[in-house]
Every structure is written in structure tokens, then in C-alpha cells.
């Protein structure tokens, strides 16, 4: 596959992923609004069957509903977090390929030691995944440079290193894509929750001012409903931080494996080339 073809395929893939990202966010918001109105706002969750009234004692769906119009946005944020966490898990699982990475790298090293380049390429085709793609590109370049009699040894090593860098540059964005969404949610979720709480507190105190007399029960109810947004936001932020760090660690480990395998191939090439 030529570099032009790779870039064209990558451009098409970026478009598809962009459409998926936008579509997932829109669908998440629509589902969140439906959950808010039809599930949390169900009359059976409230005294007298009226969503405008107080939630039934101990009914958390009704209590969350009273958080106000910010709640659907918080629900959608959590749904987006779930969607892209699953998407990242699937992507990173596929990037590992069909077999264990350590076994695959050891098998490639054995083929290189025996100068069986075609068998090593076949092993990459069987393994698949990001590491296999990078190693396959490197091995094909390795084979071509071995047969090239026009370049000096140092030039060949530089050319092989460049091939690895280009192949890695094509694969790494796939691994880290959409992590920015998780990092954004980690901050935006808690801030949106606090915003909803402030609005709820304003409503609660405004209602007391209109009533003209202190009402401890009404104030306590209003504050508890307002704080629901903060709790919701903190949960989303906490989960986003956990998932972001988890996937970042997996990507760092995977990148290390790619670098390690590439370095090993270049060292073997340098040791066996005159």
C-alpha cells in the first residue's frame, strides 16, 4: 500500500469517526432528555401524581428530576462518557491484535535471527493490530534495504528509522482518539453540576423571599434538590478521570511496545548489514 493510499484511507476514516462522534453525542442527548421526561418525570414518582409537586419519600428518580433542566445535560454527559469509554476499550483491544503481544514480538525476533523476513511479515498479517501494522511496514522496508546495493549502511539505517516513524505516526492517533472527550468531561461534568446547584439555590431562596416567612422544610427541600446536580456532576467527573487515566496508561504501555519492537528490528538490521 502506497503512502498516498494510506493517507487517503486515513482521511476517509477520520470523516467516518467524526460523523460517529457527532452522532453519538446527539443520540446521547436525545436519550437523556427522554430519560429525564419519561422516566424521572413519571407522575408515579411524585406526591399526588403531579411532577410539579414533591417527590415521594425515598424516590430518587423524582428527586433527580427536581434538579431542573441541567439534569438532562448531566445525563447526556454520562452517556457520552459510557459510549466513548466502550469505544476506546474496543479500539485498544483490536489494536493489540489476535494474540499476546509479548509472544508476537518474541516470534518476530526469532524470525529475524533466522533471516526469515517473509515469515515475519506473514506473522504480522496473522497477528494484525497496530503493532503488527508498524512492524509489517518496517519489515517490508527492512527487506528492500537488504537488497539495495546503492545506499550506504548509515543511509539504510536512517531510512528504516524513518519508515518506523511514519508507520507509528499513522497508528498512534487511532489509539489516542477521543481521549480528549474524556478529559473534557472530567472538568465539564463537575462544573455543570455546580452550575445546576447554584441555579437551584437561587430558586430555593427566591421562593422563600416570595413566601415572606422562613420555612426550614421548604429551604431544606430546595437545597437537597439543588445539590443533586453537584452529586451527578461529581460522579461523571470521577468516572471520566478514572477511564482517562486507565486508557492513557494502556496507550503508553502499547507505545512502549511499539518503540521496543522497532528498536530491536533496527538493531538487528545494523548488526547484520555490512
C-alpha positions in Angstrom: 0.0 0.0 0.0 1.5 3.4 -1.0 1.7 6.3 1.4 -0.8 8.2 -0.8 -3.3 5.4 -0.5 -2.7 5.2 3.3 -3.3 9.0 3.7 -6.5 8.7 1.5 -7.8 5.9 3.6 -6.9 7.7 6.8 -8.8 10.8 5.6 -11.9 8.7 4.9 -11.5 7.0 8.3 -11.3 10.4 10.0 -14.5 11.5 8.3 -16.3 8.4 9.4 -15.1 8.7 13.0 -16.0 12.4 13.1 -19.6 11.5 12.0 -19.7 8.8 14.6 -18.5 11.2 17.3 -21.1 13.9 16.4 -23.9 11.3 16.0 -23.1 9.7 19.4 -23.3 13.0 21.2 -26.6 13.9 19.6 -28.1 10.5 20.3 -26.9 10.6 23.9 -28.6 14.0 24.4 -31.9 12.8 22.9 -31.8 9.7 25.1 -31.0 11.8 28.1 -34.0 14.1 27.5 -36.3 11.1 27.1 -35.0 9.5 30.4 -35.5 12.8 32.2 -39.0 13.4 30.9 -40.4 9.9 30.7 -38.6 8.0 33.5 -37.6 10.6 36.1 -40.6 12.8 35.4 -43.1 9.9 35.5 -46.1 11.0 37.7 -45.8 7.9 39.8 -42.6 9.3 41.3 -44.4 12.3 42.9 -47.0 13.0 45.5 -50.4 13.2 44.0 -49.1 12.0 40.7 -48.1 15.6 39.8 -44.4 16.2 38.7 -44.8 19.8 39.8 -45.2 18.6 43.4 -42.7 17.0 45.8 -41.1 13.6 45.0 -42.4 10.6 47.0 -40.2 10.0 50.2 -37.2 8.0 49.2 -37.9 8.2 45.4 -34.6 9.1 43.9 -35.8 9.4 40.4 -38.2 12.1 41.4 -35.5 13.8 43.4 -33.1 13.9 40.5 -35.9 15.2 38.3 -36.3 18.2 40.6 -32.7 19.1 39.8 -34.1 21.1 36.8 -33.2 21.5 33.2 -29.5 20.9 33.9 -30.1 17.3 34.7 -30.6 16.2 31.0 -27.2 17.7 30.1 -25.6 15.8 33.0 -27.2 12.6 32.0 -26.1 13.1 28.4 -22.5 13.8 29.6 -22.5 10.5 31.5 -23.9 8.6 28.5 -21.2 10.1 26.2 -18.7 9.0 28.8 -20.0 5.5 28.7 -20.2 5.4 24.9 -16.6 6.6 24.3 -15.2 4.5 27.1 -16.6 1.4 25.4 -15.4 2.7 22.1 -11.8 3.2 23.4 -11.8 -0.2 25.1 -12.9 -1.9 21.8 -10.3 0.1 19.8 -7.4 -0.7 22.2 -8.4 -4.4 22.3 -8.4 -4.6 18.5 -5.0 -2.7 18.4 -3.4 -5.5 20.4 -4.2 -7.9 17.6 -5.2 -11.6 17.8 -2.5 -12.9 20.1 -0.4 -11.9 23.1 1.9 -9.0 22.2 4.9 -10.4 24.1 4.6 -13.8 22.2 4.3 -12.0 18.9 7.4 -9.8 19.5 9.4 -12.9 20.5 8.3 -14.7 17.4 9.3 -11.8 15.2 12.8 -11.7 16.8 13.2 -15.4 16.2 12.4 -15.0 12.5 14.8 -12.0 12.3 17.6 -14.0 13.9 17.0 -16.7 11.3 16.7 -14.1 8.5 13.2 -15.3 7.7 11.7 -11.9 6.7 8.8 -13.3 4.7 7.8 -15.5 7.6 7.9 -12.4 9.9 5.7 -10.5 7.5 3.3 -13.4 7.4 3.2 -13.4 11.2 2.3 -9.7 11.1 -0.6 -10.4 8.7 -1.8 -13.1 11.1 -1.5 -11.0 14.2 -3.0 -7.8 12.9 -3.4 -4.7 15.1 -1.4 -1.5 15.4 1.9 -3.1 16.5 1.7 -5.7 13.6 0.9 -2.9 11.1 4.0 -0.9 12.2 6.2 -4.0 12.2 4.9 -5.1 8.8 5.8 -1.7 7.3 9.3 -1.9 8.9 9.9 -5.5 7.8 9.0 -4.7 4.2 11.4 -1.8 4.3 13.9 -4.0 6.0 13.7 -6.5 3.2 14.0 -3.8 0.5 17.0 -2.2 2.1 18.8 -5.5 2.5 18.6 -6.0 -1.3 19.6 -2.3 -2.0 23.2 -2.0 -3.1 23.1 1.7 -3.8 22.9 3.1 -0.2 25.5 3.1 2.5 24.8 1.3 5.8 24.1 4.5 7.7 21.7 5.7 5.0 19.9 2.4 5.2 19.5 2.6 9.0 18.2 6.2 8.7 15.7 5.1 6.0 14.5 2.2 8.2 14.1 4.5 11.2 12.1 7.0 9.1 9.8 4.2 7.9 9.1 3.2 11.5 8.4 6.8 12.5 5.9 7.2 9.6 4.2 3.9 10.3 3.9 4.8 14.0 2.6 8.2 13.2 -0.3 6.6 11.3 -1.2 4.3 14.1 -0.8 6.4 17.3 -3.7 8.8 16.5 -6.0 5.9 16.3 -5.1 4.8 19.8 -5.5 8.2 21.5 -8.5 9.5 19.5 -11.5 10.6 21.7 -9.4 10.7 24.8 -9.8 14.5 24.7 -13.6 13.9 25.1 -13.0 12.0 28.4 -10.6 14.7 29.7 -13.1 17.4 28.8 -15.9 15.5 30.6 -13.7 15.2 33.7 -13.8 19.0 34.0 -17.1 20.0 32.4 -19.2 17.5 34.4 -18.4 18.9 37.8 -18.6 22.5 36.6 -22.0 21.9 35.0 -23.2 20.2 38.2 -22.1 23.2 40.3 -23.9 25.5 37.9 -27.1 23.5 38.3 -26.7 23.6 42.1 -26.3 27.4 42.0 -29.5 27.8 39.9 -31.3 25.5 42.3 -30.2 27.5 45.3 -31.3 30.7 43.6 -34.7 29.2 43.0 -35.0 28.0 46.6 -34.1 31.3 48.2 -36.3 33.2 45.7 -39.2 31.1 46.7 -38.6 31.8 50.4 -38.5 35.5 49.6 -41.8 35.4 47.9 -43.4 33.4 50.7 -42.4 36.2 53.1 -41.7 33.8 56.1 -38.9 31.4 56.8 -39.7 27.8 56.0 -37.0 25.4 57.1 -38.6 22.4 55.5 -39.0 24.2 52.1 -35.5 25.5 52.3 -34.0 22.1 53.1 -36.0 20.5 50.3 -34.8 23.1 47.8 -31.2 22.8 48.8 -31.3 19.0 48.7 -32.8 19.1 45.2 -30.1 21.7 44.1 -27.3 19.5 45.4 -28.4 16.6 43.3 -26.7 18.4 40.3 -23.4 18.6 42.2 -23.6 14.9 43.1 -24.4 14.0 39.5 -21.6 16.1 38.2 -19.0 14.7 40.6 -19.9 11.1 39.7 -19.4 11.9 36.0 -16.1 13.7 36.6 -14.8 10.9 38.8 -15.6 8.2 36.3 -14.1 10.3 33.5 -10.8 10.8 35.4 -10.6 7.0 36.1 -11.3 6.0 32.5 -9.0 8.6 31.1 -6.0 7.6 33.3 -6.8 3.9 32.6 -6.8 4.3 28.8 -3.8 6.7 28.9 -1.7 4.1 30.8 -2.7 1.4 28.3 -1.7 3.6 25.3 1.6 4.5 27.0 2.4 0.8 27.5 1.4 0.0 24.0 3.5 2.8 22.6 6.5 1.4 24.6 6.0 -2.0 23.0 6.0 -0.4 19.5 9.2 1.5 20.2 10.8 -1.5 21.8 10.0 -3.8 18.8 11.1 -1.1 16.3 14.4 -0.6 18.2 15.0 -4.3 18.2 14.5 -4.5 14.4 16.8 -1.6 13.7 19.5 -3.1 15.9 19.2 -6.4 14.2 19.4 -4.7 10.8 22.5 -2.7 11.9 24.2 -5.9 13.2 23.6 -7.9 10.1 24.2 -5.3 7.4 27.6 -4.5 6.1 
